[in-house]
């Protein structure tokens, strides 16, 4: 500020001009003379122009302006007697050619911003309003710059290309203190972009004035910044907790309930908090299952692991009569005895302490479909397979479900062992109490062709005591794009075309699983075989809210051929997905672990925790189901 003189206007001087008016207002003023004003800026700020006999009359005119015509500065030309009044908001360094001599009311001078454009001693730390803003100088120290800025080095012309006014090549201008070379932490500013923030991969440069992002309780210094200033902020804070897999947390409190902050790779990420490990007694005598963001206590019988029986290896005719129990990332020891025959294309299911296995073919000895069935008592230490009554219809690739005291063998395919085969329209029910099979003959008025379906997948709706068979293949209609509903309360009634699928396929996987955070039920379908019964490169993964509108939503697509899929529920909230991703049909059987977690599933498009595909075995057309982890046939430590 180049103050060159003071003009004191006393009350008695104004009384000679307008005694009543001035006396009523009781105004007194002192004006400072300055040339820190350019002609162009003055012309913008001028509010009136009139003739005045003396400089005192001009000053009184400014001092006595009404509230709706504010005045805090004036200029007076002695030769022309021209008096100009103005309401200025800034003062600025100006060259002698551009400078305008004005008088500023000292009572308001310190509320007027000062634009420093190269003038010496313009940035004054002693007066807060004269601290330099960004691209202003010449500064000498950081404390001569506004909050969040630092004094650069020869930056006025070299960095900001500022010329004219009083700038020269050696002038230092104030600049944001948060740069790539000197990054700032959360709550610090000023940054120009995220590169000026530490850990710029996840820490963001955002408006300091955004009170939702920078709450006053956590960031009280935000009031020192202007509306345009930007500050560094990590995405996850106690006031804005992050969801699963979000990057940018610092403490557990930065993540929503059930998650904690863990370094994943080199990034702080909101990941699952394992409540079962934190408190081993959290479920008492029940089993604790850890879910993403929460946990559940379930009965021992409801905690299950996948088991695979039978199948064969393509191209080598290697058959697998033994069983595998699949724990997490490991194959568990088991004492399940060797199956009594080769088991290819048959189905297995668990129901009320027993493992049941039915149908299939006895390759390579005989391609004829079989009706023979066996059961295994899982409560015994070393059980043997027990023969049980044959199904009324030999079949393979059928749906096999257990519910209450009943088993259901639905649809499927048959072959006579010679050259004839086809789809099964018949479905059978086994009553475990009477030890008898009964054929379901009434299809609710529809022709049997509706049900000659093989290679479909099934879900059991325990809430409504119903089952659904999705997709599959029939000789008459080809690939199926519809779902069939079976009312298990009145098992003779079967209802076709219950709803459509997003694509037509056989050997697709499906499952009814609950969301970990809301308990809503989702129907998931994935993979399958498409036209020509080849691997389906376009059959991806979809889900629907089963108890709501039943619209399909897409999940992340798989790559390559995905076929012969199985969704195996380990409990109501978790499932393992098994399938063959191998386009050469060498049947490199792999597994994905699916667990649904999503507070806004449709909105975010994220919902499934997938562990990378794990090669398990090369079994083709095996039987797959899940049995209780507590079964006597499973070795200890199976997780």
C-alpha positions in Angstrom: 0.0 0.0 0.0 1.6 3.3 -1.1 0.0 5.8 1.3 1.2 9.3 0.4 -0.8 11.5 2.7 -3.8 11.8 5.0 -6.8 14.0 4.6 -8.8 14.7 7.8 -12.3 15.9 7.4 -13.6 17.3 10.7 -17.3 17.7 11.6 -17.2 21.5 11.7 -16.0 21.6 8.1 -19.0 19.6 6.9 -21.4 21.7 8.9 -20.8 24.7 6.6 -22.1 22.6 3.7 -25.0 20.6 5.1 -25.3 21.4 8.8 -28.6 19.5 9.5 -27.7 16.5 7.5 -24.2 16.1 8.9 -25.1 16.8 12.4 -27.8 14.1 12.3 -25.4 11.6 11.0 -22.6 12.7 13.3 -20.0 11.5 10.7 -16.3 12.1 10.8 -13.9 10.8 8.3 -10.2 10.3 7.6 -9.0 9.4 4.1 -5.7 8.0 3.0 -4.2 9.1 -0.3 -2.9 6.2 -2.4 -1.9 5.4 -6.0 -2.7 1.7 -5.6 -5.4 1.9 -8.2 -5.4 1.6 -11.9 -7.5 3.8 -14.1 -9.3 0.8 -15.5 -10.3 -0.6 -12.1 -11.4 2.9 -10.9 -13.7 3.4 -13.9 -15.4 0.1 -13.0 -15.9 1.1 -9.4 -17.0 4.7 -9.9 -20.6 5.4 -8.7 -20.9 9.1 -9.3 -19.2 12.2 -10.8 -20.0 15.8 -10.0 -18.3 19.3 -9.6 -16.9 20.3 -6.2 -15.3 23.5 -5.2 -12.8 21.9 -2.9 -11.4 18.5 -2.0 -13.2 18.8 1.4 -16.5 19.2 -0.4 -15.7 16.1 -2.5 -14.7 14.1 0.7 -17.9 15.2 2.4 -19.9 14.0 -0.6 -18.4 10.5 -0.2 -18.8 10.6 3.6 -22.5 11.5 3.4 -23.5 9.0 0.8 -26.7 7.1 1.6 -26.6 3.3 2.4 -28.0 2.4 -0.9 -25.2 4.4 -2.6 -22.2 3.3 -0.5 -18.9 5.2 -1.0 -15.5 4.4 0.5 -13.2 6.3 -1.8 -13.1 9.4 -4.0 -10.8 11.2 -6.4 -10.5 15.0 -6.9 -8.9 16.9 -9.7 -8.0 20.5 -8.6 -7.9 22.0 -12.0 -11.2 20.7 -13.3 -13.0 20.6 -9.9 -14.3 17.1 -10.9 -15.2 14.9 -7.9 -15.7 11.1 -8.5 -17.0 8.8 -5.7 -16.7 5.0 -5.7 -17.2 1.9 -3.7 -14.0 -0.1 -4.3 -13.4 -3.7 -3.4 -9.7 -4.0 -4.3 -6.5 -2.0 -4.4 -3.7 -3.0 -6.6 -0.1 -2.4 -7.6 0.0 -0.2 -10.7 2.6 1.3 -12.9 3.1 5.0 -12.9 1.4 5.3 -16.2 -1.7 3.4 -15.1 -1.8 4.7 -11.5 -4.9 6.7 -10.3 -4.5 8.9 -7.3 -7.4 8.3 -5.0 -8.4 8.8 -1.3 -9.7 5.8 0.7 -11.7 5.9 3.9 -9.2 4.6 6.5 -12.1 3.2 8.6 -12.8 0.6 5.9 -9.4 0.3 4.3 -8.4 -2.9 6.0 -11.5 -4.6 4.7 -10.4 -4.0 1.1 -8.4 -6.6 -0.7 -5.0 -5.7 -2.0 -3.8 -7.1 -5.3 0.0 -7.2 -5.2 1.4 -7.1 -8.7 5.1 -7.0 -8.1 5.3 -4.1 -5.7 8.0 -4.1 -3.0 6.6 -4.6 0.5 3.1 -5.1 -0.9 2.6 -8.5 0.9 2.4 -7.4 4.5 2.1 -10.1 7.2 1.3 -7.5 9.8 -2.1 -6.7 8.2 -4.1 -9.8 7.4 -6.0 -8.2 4.4 -2.7 -7.4 2.7 -1.4 -11.0 2.7 -0.8 -12.1 -0.9 -3.1 -14.4 -2.8 -2.2 -17.0 -5.4 -0.2 -15.4 -8.3 0.5 -12.3 -6.2 3.8 -10.9 -5.1 6.5 -9.8 -4.6 6.6 -11.9 -1.4 9.6 -12.7 0.8 8.3 -15.4 3.2 5.6 -18.0 3.4 3.8 -16.0 6.2 3.3 -13.1 3.7 0.9 -15.4 1.7 -2.7 -16.3 2.5 -3.6 -19.5 4.3 -2.6 -22.6 2.3 -0.1 -20.8 0.1 3.7 -20.6 0.2 6.1 -18.0 -1.3 7.6 -19.4 -4.5 11.0 -18.6 -6.0 11.1 -16.4 -9.0 7.7 -17.8 -9.8 5.8 -14.7 -10.9 7.2 -14.6 -14.4 8.8 -18.1 -14.7 5.9 -20.2 -13.4 2.9 -17.9 -14.0 4.2 -15.8 -16.9 3.0 -12.6 -15.2 4.2 -9.5 -16.9 3.4 -5.8 -16.8 2.4 -3.8 -13.7 5.5 -3.9 -11.4 6.6 -7.5 -12.1 10.1 -8.4 -12.9 12.0 -11.7 -13.4 13.1 -12.0 -9.8 9.7 -11.5 -8.2 8.4 -14.3 -6.0 4.6 -15.0 -6.1 2.5 -16.9 -3.7 1.5 -20.4 -4.9 -0.4 -23.5 -3.5 1.7 -25.2 -0.9 0.4 -28.7 -1.9 2.3 -29.8 -4.9 3.7 -33.1 -6.3 7.0 -32.2 -4.7 5.5 -31.2 -1.4 2.2 -33.2 -1.1 -0.3 -32.5 1.6 -2.2 -34.7 3.9 -6.0 -34.9 4.5 -7.4 -31.5 5.7 -4.5 -29.5 4.2 -4.5 -27.1 1.3 -4.3 -25.5 -1.0 -4.0 -28.0 -3.8 -4.7 -27.5 -7.5 -5.3 -31.2 -8.3 -4.9 -34.6 -6.6 -1.2 -34.8 -7.6 -0.6 -32.3 -4.8 -2.0 -34.7 -2.2 -0.1 -37.5 -0.5 -1.1 -40.9 -1.8 -2.8 -39.2 -4.8 -4.1 -42.5 -6.0 -6.9 -42.3 -3.5 -6.6 -38.9 -1.7 -8.5 -36.3 -3.7 -8.3 -32.5 -4.1 -11.7 -31.0 -3.4 -13.3 -27.7 -2.4 -12.4 -26.8 1.1 -15.7 -25.0 1.5 -17.7 -28.2 1.0 -19.0 -28.7 4.6 -20.3 -32.2 3.8 -16.8 -33.3 2.8 -14.9 -31.2 5.4 -17.1 -31.2 8.5 -16.4 -28.5 11.1 -15.8 -30.9 13.9 -13.0 -32.7 12.0 -11.6 -29.8 10.0 -12.1 -26.5 12.0 -9.5 -24.7 9.8 -11.6 -24.9 6.7 -13.1 -21.4 7.5 -9.6 -19.9 6.7 -10.0 -20.9 3.0 -11.9 -19.1 0.3 -14.9 -20.5 -1.6 -12.6 -21.5 -4.5 -9.8 -23.0 -2.5 -9.2 -26.8 -2.7 -7.9 -29.1 0.0 -6.7 -32.7 0.2 -9.2 -35.3 1.5 -9.1 -39.0 1.7 -12.4 -40.6 0.6 -13.0 -42.5 3.8 -13.6 -40.7 7.1 -15.8 -41.3 10.2 -18.3 -38.7 8.8 -18.2 -40.4 5.3 -17.6 -44.1 6.0 -16.7 -46.2 3.0 -18.1 -49.5 1.7 -16.4 -52.8 1.1 -13.3 -52.6 -1.1 -13.2 -48.8 -1.0 -9.7 -47.4 -0.9 -8.6 -44.5 1.2 -9.3 -45.3 4.8 -7.0 -44.7 7.8 -8.8 -46.3 10.7 -11.6 -48.8 11.3 -13.9 -45.9 12.0 -13.5 -44.8 8.4 -15.3 -47.9 7.2 -19.0 -48.9 7.6 -19.9 -51.3 10.5 -18.5 -54.8 10.0 -15.5 -53.6 8.0 -12.0 -52.5 9.0 -9.1 -50.7 7.4 -6.4 -53.1 6.1 -3.5 -52.5 3.7 -4.3 -54.5 0.6 -1.4 -54.4 -1.8 -0.1 -51.0 -0.9 -3.5 -49.3 -0.5 -5.5 -48.9 2.7 -8.8 -50.6 1.9 -12.0 -51.2 3.7 -12.2 -55.0 4.1 -14.2 -57.4 6.1 -13.8 -57.6 9.9 -13.9 -61.2 10.9 -16.2 -61.2 13.9 -15.9 -65.0 14.3 -12.1 -64.7 14.8 -12.4 -61.6 17.0 -14.8 -63.3 19.4 -14.8 -67.2 19.1 -17.7 -67.4 21.6 -19.9 -64.9 19.7 -22.4 -67.6 18.7 -22.3 -69.8 21.8 -22.9 -73.4 20.8 -23.9 -72.5 17.3 -21.6 -72.1 14.3 -20.3 -68.6 13.4 -20.0 -67.9 9.7 -18.2 -64.7 8.8 -19.8 -62.6 6.0 -18.6 -59.5 4.3 -19.6 -56.7 6.7 -21.4 -59.0 9.2 -21.7 -62.5 10.5 -24.4 -65.1 11.2 -25.0 -67.8 13.8 -26.3 -71.0 12.3 -27.0 -74.5 13.4 -24.3 -77.1 12.9 -26.3 -78.9 10.2 -26.5 -75.7 8.2 -22.8 -75.2 7.9 -21.8 -77.2 4.8 -19.0 -78.0 2.4 -19.1 -79.1 -1.2 -18.7 -82.8 -2.1 -18.0 -84.3 -5.6 -18.7 -87.9 -6.5 -18.1 -89.7 -9.8 -17.4 -88.2 -13.2 -14.7 -89.0 -15.7 -11.9 -87.3 -17.5 -12.5 -86.5 -21.2 -10.0 -87.9 -23.7 -8.5 -90.4 -21.2 -11.6 -92.4 -20.1 -10.4 -92.0 -16.5 -13.3 -92.6 -14.1 -13.6 -91.3 -10.6 -15.7 -93.5 -8.2 -14.1 -91.9 -5.2 -15.4 -88.7 -3.4 -13.7 -85.3 -2.8 -14.7 -82.9 -0.1 -13.7 -79.4 -0.9 -12.8 -77.0 1.8 -11.6 -73.5 1.3 -8.4 -73.6 -0.8 -7.9 -77.2 0.1 -9.3 -80.7 -0.4 -10.4 -82.1 3.0 -9.8 -85.7 4.1 -12.9 -87.9 4.1 -14.0 -91.5 4.7 -16.7 -91.5 2.1 -16.5 -95.1 0.6 -15.9 -95.7 -3.1 -19.1 -95.6 -5.0 -20.5 -99.0 -6.0 -20.3 -98.3 -9.7 -19.0 -95.8 -12.2 -21.1 -92.7 -11.7 -21.4 -90.3 -14.7 -24.2 -87.9 -15.3 -25.9 -88.9 -12.1 -27.0 -86.6 -9.4 -26.4 -86.4 -5.6 -28.2 -84.5 -2.9 -28.1 -84.2 0.9 -31.3 -84.5 3.0 -31.8 -85.2 6.7 -28.4 -86.8 7.6 -28.2 -88.8 4.4 -26.3 -88.4 1.2 -28.3 -89.7 -1.7 -27.0 -90.7 -5.2 -29.2 -91.7 -8.2 -29.1 -92.3 -11.9 -26.4 -91.6 -14.4 -24.7 -94.1 -16.7 -22.2 -96.9 -16.0 -19.6 -95.8 -18.6 -17.6 -97.3 -20.2 -19.4 -100.5 -19.7 -22.9 -99.5 -20.7 -24.2 -96.1 -21.9 -27.8 -97.0 -20.8 -29.2 -94.6 -18.2 -29.8 -96.2 -14.8 -32.4 -95.9 -12.2 -30.4 -97.3 -9.3 -30.0 -95.3 -6.2 -27.8 -95.4 -3.0 -27.7 -93.6 0.3 -25.0 -92.9 2.9 -25.6 -92.3 6.5 -23.4 -89.3 7.4 -23.9 -89.7 11.2 -21.8 -92.8 11.2 -18.0 -92.9 11.4 -17.3 -95.4 8.6 -20.6 -95.8 6.7 -21.2 -98.0 3.6 -23.4 -97.1 0.6 -26.8 -98.7 1.1 -28.9 -99.7 -1.9 -32.3 -98.2 -2.0 -35.3 -98.7 -4.4 -34.6 -97.8 -8.1 -36.2 -94.8 -9.6 -39.2 -95.7 -11.9 -37.3 -94.1 -14.8 -33.6 -94.4 -15.5 -32.2 -91.0 -16.2 -29.2 -88.7 -16.2 -28.7 -84.9 -16.3 -31.8 -84.5 -14.1 -32.7 -82.3 -11.2 -32.4 -84.0 -7.8 -33.7 -82.2 -4.7 -34.4 -83.2 -1.0 -37.1 -81.4 1.0 -38.5 -82.7 4.3 -39.0 -86.5 4.0 -39.1 -86.4 0.2 -36.7 -86.6 -2.7 -37.5 -85.3 -6.1 -36.1 -86.6 -9.4 -37.3 -84.1 -12.0 -37.1 -84.4 -15.8 -33.7 -85.4 -17.3 -32.6 -87.5 -20.2 -32.6 -91.2 -21.0 -30.7 -93.6 -23.3 -31.4 -97.3 -24.1 -27.8 -98.2 -24.4 -28.0 -98.7 -28.1 -29.0 -95.8 -30.4 -32.1 -94.3 -28.9 -32.5 -91.6 -26.3 -34.3 -88.4 -25.5 -35.8 -86.2 -22.8 -37.8 -87.4 -19.9 -41.3 -86.0 -19.4 -41.8 -88.0 -16.2 -40.8 -86.8 -12.7 -40.6 -89.0 -9.6 -40.9 -88.4 -5.9 -39.3 -90.7 -3.2 -40.9 -90.9 0.3 -38.1 -91.7 2.7 -40.6 -92.8 5.4 -42.4 -95.3 3.2 -39.3 -96.1 1.1 -41.2 -95.8 -2.1 -41.0 -93.9 -5.4 -44.1 -92.3 -6.8 -44.3 -90.9 -10.4 -45.6 -87.3 -10.7 -48.2 -87.7 -13.5 -50.3 -84.5 -13.4 -48.6 -81.6 -15.1 -51.4 -79.1 -14.5 -52.9 -79.7 -18.0 -49.8 -79.2 -20.1 -48.3 -81.7 -22.5 -45.4 -83.8 -21.5 -43.2 -82.1 -24.1 -43.0 -79.1 -21.8 -41.0 -81.2 -19.3 -38.7 -83.3 -21.5 -35.9 -81.2 -20.2 -32.4 -82.3 -19.3 -29.4 -80.3 -18.1 -31.5 -77.7 -16.3 -30.5 -76.3 -12.9 -32.7 -76.1 -9.8 -33.2 -74.0 -6.7 -35.2 -74.9 -3.6 -37.4 -72.2 -2.2 -37.8 -73.3 1.4 -39.8 -70.3 2.4 -42.7 -71.1 0.0 -42.0 -74.8 -0.2 -41.5 -74.7 -3.9 -38.7 -75.6 -6.4 -37.7 -74.0 -9.7 -36.0 -75.6 -12.7 -34.2 -73.1 -14.9 -33.1 -73.5 -18.5 -32.0 -76.9 -20.0 -32.6 -78.6 -23.3 -35.4 -80.5 -24.9 -35.4 -82.4 -28.2 -38.5 -80.6 -29.3 -37.7 -77.0 -28.3 -33.9 -77.0 -28.1 -32.4 -74.7 -25.4 -34.8 -73.4 -22.8 -35.1 -69.8 -21.8 -37.8 -70.3 -19.2 -38.3 -71.5 -15.6 -40.6 -74.2 -14.4 -42.1 -74.0 -10.9 -43.0 -77.1 -8.9 -45.3 -76.7 -5.9 -43.9 -79.1 -3.3 -47.0 -78.6 -1.1 -49.0 -80.4 -3.9 -46.2 -82.1 -5.7 -48.2 -83.3 -8.6 -48.7 -79.7 -9.8 -46.0 -78.3 -12.2 -46.2 -74.9 -13.7 -44.2 -74.1 -16.8 -43.1 -70.7 -18.1 -43.0 -69.1 -14.6 -40.6 -66.5 -15.8 -38.0 -66.0 -18.5 -34.2 -66.1 -18.2 -31.9 -63.5 -19.7 -30.5 -66.1 -22.1 -31.2 -69.7 -23.2 -28.7 -72.3 -22.0 -28.2 -75.8 -20.6 -25.9 -76.9 -17.8 -26.0 -73.4 -16.3 -25.6 -72.9 -12.6 -28.2 -71.3 -10.4 -28.7 -70.7 -6.7 -30.9 -68.8 -4.2 -28.7 -66.9 -1.8 -29.3 -64.2 0.8 -27.5 -60.8 0.8 -25.1 -60.5 3.7 -26.2 -57.0 4.6 -30.0 -57.0 4.1 -31.0 -60.7 4.1 -32.9 -60.2 0.8 -33.0 -63.3 -1.4 -31.3 -63.2 -4.8 -31.5 -65.7 -7.6 -28.2 -66.0 -9.3 -27.6 -67.7 -12.7 -24.2 -68.2 -14.4 -22.6 -69.8 -17.4 -23.9 -72.7 -19.3 -23.9 -74.2 -22.9 -25.4 -72.4 -25.8 -26.2 -73.4 -29.4 -24.7 -76.7 -30.5 -24.2 -77.6 -26.8 -20.8 -75.9 -26.8 -19.2 -73.7 -24.3 -21.2 -70.4 -24.0 -18.9 -67.4 -24.5 -21.9 -65.0 -24.0 -23.6 -66.7 -21.1 -22.6 -64.5 -18.2 -23.8 -64.0 -14.7 -27.2 -62.4 -13.7 -29.2 -61.9 -10.6 -32.7 -61.0 -9.6 -34.4 -59.9 -6.4 -36.4 -63.1 -5.9 -39.1 -61.7 -3.7 -39.5 -58.4 -5.5 -40.0 -57.5 -9.1 -38.0 -60.4 -10.6 -36.1 -58.3 -13.1 -32.7 -59.5 -14.2 -29.5 -57.5 -13.6 -26.1 -58.2 -15.1 -23.0 -59.1 -13.1 -19.4 -59.0 -14.2 -18.9 -61.1 -17.3 -16.6 -64.1 -17.3 -14.0 -64.6 -20.0 -13.7 -67.7 -22.2 -16.1 -70.6 -22.3 -18.1 -71.2 -19.1 -20.0 -74.4 -19.0 -21.2 -77.3 -16.8 -21.8 -74.8 -13.9 -22.9 -75.7 -10.4 -23.9 -73.3 -7.6 -23.4 -75.1 -4.3 -24.9 -73.4 -1.2 -22.7 -73.7 1.8 -25.3 -71.9 3.9 -28.0 -69.3 3.1 -25.5 -66.5 2.5 -22.5 -68.2 0.8 -22.0 -70.4 -2.2 -19.2 -72.1 -4.2 -19.5 -72.0 -8.0 -17.9 -74.8 -9.9 -17.5 -74.9 -13.6 -15.4 -75.8 -16.7 -13.7 -72.8 -18.3 -11.7 -74.9 -20.8 -12.6 -74.4 -24.5 -10.6 -77.5 -25.4 -13.0 -79.6 -23.2 -10.2 -81.2 -21.2 -12.5 -80.3 -18.3 -10.1 -78.4 -16.1 -12.7 -78.0 -13.3 -12.4 -74.7 -11.4 -14.1 -73.0 -8.5 -15.1 -69.5 -7.7 -16.3 -68.5 -4.2 -19.4 -66.3 -4.4 -20.6 -64.3 -1.5 -23.1 -61.5 -2.1 -22.5 -58.2 -0.3 -24.0 -54.9 -1.5 -25.9 -52.2 0.3 -27.0 -50.8 -3.1 -26.6 -53.7 -5.5 -28.2 -52.3 -8.6 -26.8 -48.8 -8.2 -23.2 -49.8 -7.7 -23.1 -52.9 -9.8 -21.0 -54.7 -7.3 -22.2 -57.7 -5.5 -20.0 -60.8 -5.5 -16.8 -61.6 -3.8 -14.9 -63.8 -6.1 -11.7 -65.6 -5.2 -9.7 -66.4 -8.3 -10.5 -69.6 -10.1 -8.9 -72.6 -8.4 -8.2 -75.7 -10.4 -9.8 -78.6 -8.5 -9.9 -81.7 -10.7 -10.6 -82.9 -14.2 -13.9 -84.6 -13.5 -16.5 -84.3 -16.2 -20.2 -84.8 -15.4 -19.8 -85.6 -11.7 -22.4 -85.3 -9.0 -22.0 -82.2 -6.7 -23.8 -81.1 -3.6 -23.0 -79.9 -0.1 -23.0 -81.8 3.2 -22.7 -80.6 6.8 -19.1 -79.9 7.8 -19.9 -81.8 11.0 -20.5 -85.0 9.1 -18.6 -88.0 10.6 -17.1 -88.8 7.2 -15.2 -85.4 7.0 -11.8 -85.1 8.6 -11.0 -82.5 11.2 -9.8 -79.1 10.2 -11.9 -78.9 7.0 -12.5 -75.1 6.5 
